[in-house]
Amino acid sequence: MTPVFSILHATARTKPDGWSASRNAWMLNADEPDKVEYILSVHVDDITGLPDDLPAPEKMDLVSYFGARNSVRGWNVAATQSTGQILILNADDFFPPAHWDSLLWGCVSRRYPGGLIPATGLDNWKLPEDWAFAIHVSTGTPDVDWDRRLMALGIISRPLYQRWGYALYPDYESMESDVDMLEHALADGVVIPAYDLVFEHRHVSLGKSPDDEVYRKQNRPEAYKLGKEVIARRRLDGFSK
């Protein structure tokens, strides 16, 4: 069966387990979990942190990757292994609302009236090629302007992923990749605003998670410097290369 949603979860928090609370929330809050593909993406340097008796929850695949050890690469590798028609770039600190899958599909159906998921025949089901879209949801931060200037939770259709050739532009490490995603999608005219949908971001900056090595690595000055250099170049190029 072709999944409607592929949740791509890049994590480095394997010692101790910092990913399963988010994963469980996504699966428990889905109306139709049988239409959700869940991919946990872990760098080989972190894979040893997973317990030998790691349970294999239904609909979860574990993908390990080499090379750069950062979230952008983790998400992109997971995307290459996915089969769902809508890709969600999840992280340890994102938690969805109840009925999130029905709510997101409602956004798509309003954008493309009459476009319904077939009840049967999902084995070969695919979104039409012209359904290239990115859904921009809210994250619950009190800084609404910040929330609107980036796509903290990336949600893109497979046709858009195939058009771009990546989920996140691969030159990034972490910072500014979510700004790039939104600005690129806006430039392409494919954004579906869904600010009424809140996918809670329990980020350290909001006091909702403790600071740790992962946050410090993602937010270090070098990551910001690289991000600013890449986004400046991308804006000049019109996100074309």
C-alpha positions as CSV (number, residue, x, y, z in Angstrom):
1,M,0.0,0.0,0.0
2,T,1.3,3.4,-0.9
3,P,1.4,5.6,2.2
4,V,-0.3,9.0,2.1
5,F,2.3,10.4,4.6
6,S,5.9,9.7,5.2
7,I,7.2,11.1,8.5
8,L,11.0,11.6,8.1
9,H,12.5,11.8,11.6
10,A,16.1,12.8,11.8
11,T,17.6,12.3,15.3
12,A,20.9,12.2,17.1
13,R,19.3,11.6,20.5
14,T,19.9,7.9,20.9
15,K,21.8,8.1,24.2
16,P,19.4,8.4,25.9
17,D,16.2,8.0,23.9
18,G,15.0,11.4,22.9
19,W,13.0,10.5,19.8
20,S,10.3,8.0,20.8
21,A,7.9,10.4,22.6
22,S,7.5,12.4,19.4
23,R,7.2,9.2,17.3
24,N,4.5,7.8,19.5
25,A,2.6,11.1,19.5
26,W,2.5,11.1,15.7
27,M,1.2,7.6,15.4
28,L,-1.3,7.8,18.3
29,N,-2.8,11.1,17.0
30,A,-3.3,9.9,13.4
31,D,-6.8,9.0,12.4
32,E,-5.4,6.4,9.9
33,P,-2.0,5.3,11.0
34,D,-2.1,2.5,8.4
35,K,-1.6,5.2,5.8
36,V,1.5,6.6,7.6
37,E,5.1,5.5,6.9
38,Y,7.5,6.4,9.7
39,I,11.3,6.6,9.0
40,L,13.8,7.2,11.8
41,S,17.1,8.5,10.3
42,V,20.2,8.0,12.4
43,H,23.9,8.7,11.6
44,V,26.1,5.6,11.9
45,D,28.0,7.4,14.8
46,D,24.8,7.5,16.7
47,I,23.3,4.1,15.8
48,T,25.2,2.4,18.6
49,G,23.2,4.4,21.0
50,L,20.1,2.5,20.2
51,P,19.4,-0.5,22.4
52,D,19.9,-4.0,21.0
53,D,16.4,-4.9,21.8
54,L,14.9,-1.8,20.2
55,P,11.2,-2.6,19.5
56,A,10.1,-2.5,15.9
57,P,6.9,-0.6,16.1
58,E,4.5,-1.2,13.3
59,K,5.1,1.2,10.3
60,M,8.6,2.3,11.5
61,D,11.7,1.9,9.4
62,L,15.3,2.6,10.7
63,V,17.7,4.2,8.2
64,S,21.3,4.8,9.0
65,Y,23.6,7.0,6.9
66,F,27.2,8.0,6.5
67,G,28.9,11.3,5.7
68,A,28.0,14.6,7.3
69,R,26.4,14.2,10.7
70,N,23.7,16.8,10.7
71,S,19.9,17.1,10.5
72,V,19.7,18.3,6.9
73,R,21.5,15.2,5.7
74,G,19.5,13.0,8.0
75,W,16.2,14.3,6.5
76,N,17.4,14.1,2.9
77,V,18.6,10.5,3.3
78,A,15.2,9.6,4.9
79,A,13.4,11.3,2.0
80,T,15.3,9.1,-0.5
81,Q,14.0,6.0,1.3
82,S,10.4,7.2,1.6
83,T,7.4,6.2,-0.5
84,G,4.6,8.4,0.9
85,Q,3.0,11.2,-1.1
86,I,3.3,13.9,1.5
87,L,6.7,14.2,3.3
88,I,6.9,15.6,6.9
89,L,10.3,16.5,8.3
90,N,9.9,15.7,11.9
91,A,12.3,16.2,14.8
92,D,12.4,15.1,18.5
93,D,10.7,18.2,19.7
94,F,7.7,18.3,17.4
95,F,4.3,17.1,18.6
96,P,1.2,17.0,16.4
97,P,-2.4,17.8,17.2
98,A,-5.1,15.1,17.3
99,H,-6.3,14.1,13.8
100,W,-3.3,15.7,12.2
101,D,-3.5,13.5,9.1
102,S,-7.1,14.4,8.5
103,L,-6.4,18.1,9.1
104,L,-3.5,18.2,6.7
105,W,-5.4,16.3,4.0
106,G,-8.2,18.8,4.5
107,C,-5.8,21.6,3.6
108,V,-4.9,19.7,0.4
109,S,-8.5,19.1,-0.5
110,R,-9.3,22.8,-0.1
111,R,-6.4,23.6,-2.4
112,Y,-7.5,21.0,-5.0
113,P,-11.3,20.6,-4.7
114,G,-12.5,17.2,-5.5
115,G,-9.1,15.6,-5.0
116,L,-9.8,12.6,-2.8
117,I,-7.7,9.7,-1.7
118,P,-9.1,6.6,-3.3
119,A,-10.6,4.2,-0.7
120,T,-9.1,1.3,-2.6
121,G,-6.2,0.7,-5.0
122,L,-3.6,2.5,-2.8
123,D,-0.8,0.2,-4.1
124,N,-0.1,2.5,-7.0
125,W,-1.7,5.7,-5.8
126,K,0.2,8.9,-6.5
127,L,-0.5,12.6,-6.2
128,P,-0.9,14.2,-9.6
129,E,2.4,15.7,-10.9
130,D,1.0,19.3,-10.7
131,W,0.1,18.9,-7.0
132,A,3.5,20.4,-6.0
133,F,2.8,22.1,-2.6
134,A,4.3,22.9,0.8
135,I,2.0,23.3,3.8
136,H,3.0,26.1,6.2
137,V,1.6,25.3,9.7
138,S,2.1,27.1,13.0
139,T,4.4,25.8,15.8
140,G,2.8,27.4,18.9
141,T,5.6,30.0,19.4
142,P,4.5,33.3,20.8
143,D,6.6,35.1,18.2
144,V,4.2,34.9,15.3
145,D,6.5,36.9,13.0
146,W,9.3,34.3,13.5
147,D,6.8,31.5,12.8
148,R,5.8,33.1,9.5
149,R,9.4,33.6,8.2
150,L,10.4,30.0,8.1
151,M,9.0,26.5,7.7
152,A,10.1,25.0,11.0
153,L,8.1,21.9,10.3
154,G,8.7,21.0,6.7
155,I,5.7,19.5,4.9
156,I,6.0,19.0,1.2
157,S,4.3,16.9,-1.5
158,R,6.2,14.3,-3.4
159,P,5.8,16.1,-6.7
160,L,7.5,19.2,-5.1
161,Y,10.3,17.0,-3.7
162,Q,10.8,15.5,-7.1
163,R,10.9,18.9,-8.7
164,W,13.5,20.2,-6.3
165,G,15.5,17.0,-6.1
166,Y,15.8,17.3,-2.3
167,A,13.8,17.9,0.8
168,L,16.2,20.5,2.2
169,Y,18.9,22.2,0.1
170,P,21.9,19.9,1.0
171,D,24.5,22.6,1.4
172,Y,23.0,23.5,4.8
173,E,23.9,21.9,8.1
174,S,21.0,23.1,10.2
175,M,20.4,26.9,10.5
176,E,18.5,28.7,7.7
177,S,17.5,25.5,5.9
178,D,13.9,26.0,7.0
179,V,14.0,29.7,5.8
180,D,15.2,28.4,2.5
181,M,12.4,25.9,2.3
182,L,9.7,28.5,2.8
183,E,11.3,31.2,0.6
184,H,11.8,28.7,-2.2
185,A,8.2,27.4,-1.9
186,L,7.0,31.0,-1.9
187,A,9.1,31.8,-5.0
188,D,7.5,28.8,-6.7
189,G,4.0,29.8,-5.6
190,V,3.2,26.5,-4.0
191,V,2.6,27.4,-0.3
192,I,-0.7,26.3,1.3
193,P,-1.1,28.5,4.4
194,A,-2.4,26.5,7.4
195,Y,-1.7,28.8,10.3
196,D,-4.7,27.5,12.2
197,L,-3.0,24.1,12.6
198,V,-0.6,24.1,15.5
199,F,2.1,21.4,15.6
200,E,3.8,22.2,18.9
201,H,7.5,22.9,18.8
202,R,8.9,22.1,22.2
203,H,12.2,23.8,21.4
204,V,14.8,24.7,24.0
205,S,14.5,28.4,23.1
206,L,10.9,28.3,24.3
207,G,11.8,26.7,27.6
208,K,10.0,23.5,26.6
209,S,13.1,21.2,26.4
210,P,16.4,21.1,28.3
211,D,19.5,22.3,26.6
212,D,21.8,19.4,25.4
213,E,24.7,18.6,23.0
214,V,22.4,18.3,20.0
215,Y,20.8,21.7,20.4
216,R,24.3,23.3,21.1
217,K,25.7,21.7,17.9
218,Q,22.8,22.8,15.7
219,N,22.9,26.4,17.1
220,R,26.6,27.0,17.3
221,P,28.0,30.1,15.5
222,E,29.6,28.1,12.7
223,A,26.2,26.6,11.8
224,Y,24.7,30.1,11.7
225,K,27.6,31.5,9.6
226,L,27.3,28.7,7.0
227,G,23.5,29.1,6.9
228,K,23.7,32.8,6.2
229,E,26.3,32.3,3.5
230,V,24.2,29.7,1.7
231,I,20.9,31.5,2.0
232,A,22.5,34.7,0.6
233,R,23.8,32.8,-2.4
234,R,20.5,31.0,-2.9
235,R,18.5,34.3,-2.9
236,L,20.9,35.7,-5.5
237,D,20.4,32.6,-7.7
238,G,16.6,32.7,-7.3
239,F,16.8,29.2,-5.6
240,S,17.6,27.8,-9.0
241,K,20.9,26.0,-8.2
